[in-house]
Amino acid sequence: GAGVSQSPSNKVTEKGKDVELRCDPISGHTALYWYRQSLGQGLEFLIYFQGNSAPDKSGLPSDRFSAERTGGSVSTLTIQRTQQEDSAVYLCASSLEISSYNEQFFGPGTRLTVL
Amino acid sequence: QQQVKQSPQSLIVQKGGISIINCAYENTAFDYFPWYQQFPGKGPALLIAIRPDVSEKKEGRFTISFNKSAKQFSLHIMDSQPGDSATYFCAASPDSNYQLIWGAGTKLIIKP
C-alpha cells in the first residue's frame, strides 16, 4: 500500500515569504506527527494530531508556525514570514493511533531552504 | 530528565564487523525503546524496539541490549554490511505517551 507522502519534496523560498507543506498520511492512521530535522541533527518534535485536533502545540518553535488537519487525513504545516533559521527538512509521520507503542511511518520529508 | 543521550555521533566499521551504538536515559518512567534507521533522502523507519521486561531482543543481525539498572540500551549490528550505512536514532517514551524522545543520531559508515 501507499506510504506517507509529502509535498513538495523541495522548497526554496525567500526570507519573509509564507510556505505551506503538505502531508498525506497512510489511510486509516488516526495519529499524525510533524518533526523538523536540521542538517545532521536529530528529530525536533513540532506537533501531533489525533484525528483533526492538536492537543499539544507546545513544540511549535514560534507563532509563525501553524498546522491543521482536515477530514482526519491530510495535514498542512504553514510557516509565515520565513526566516533563514527555518531551513531544515520537515518530516511527517503517521501511526495507527496515538500511542508511542505504535510504529511511526515517516514520509520522505520536505527540504525547505530559506534564502 | 527527558533527554536521551546517544553515542557515538559517527562510527566507521569494516564490513563484517560489529557496530555498536549506545543510548542512555535518566527518566525511569521510560518503558519503550525503539531504534529507527534513516537512509539519506528518506524518513526514518522503525528497525527494532524493546520493552524493559526483557534484557535483549534480536531480529536477524540486529540486537538491542537493555540494562535497566544502568538506564542504558544499545544497538548491535552483527556482520555489518555496506547496506547498513545509515543514520541510526534511538528513542524512548514514558508509558505509552504520544511523544518519543529522540537521541541525536549516529551516522554509521560500513567500509567494504
Interface residues (C-beta under 8 A of the other chain):
Chain A: V4 A31 G40 Q41 G42 L43 F45 Y48 Q50 D56 L91 A93 I98 S99 S100 Y101 E103 Q104 F105 F106 G107 P108 G109
Chain B: Q6 Y32 P34 G41 K42 G43 P44 A45 L46 F89 S93 S96 N97 Y98 Q99 L100 W102 G103 A104 G105 K107
